[in-house]
């Protein structure tokens, strides 16, 4: 079952959901605000490397968290 990213039309938060069958289950709500109007967004594809790790293409949006940087896979501060 694939995991897709959806943006809430109410608060604009993007979250990942496990999708079974044709789409989101009825009643699926945004975990941030509870809004039920979610739209599927395009996300960067992961690329497998020899070491088994994956990394996003260089054109992917990079965002830092306190644990790691997405897009480059390196550890943050």
PyMOL commands that set and color helices and strands:
alter all, ss='L'
color gray80, all
select strands_A, chain A and resi 3-8+14-18+38-41+46-48+54-56+63-64+69-70
alter strands_A, ss='S'
color yellow, strands_A
deselect
rebuild
show_as cartoon
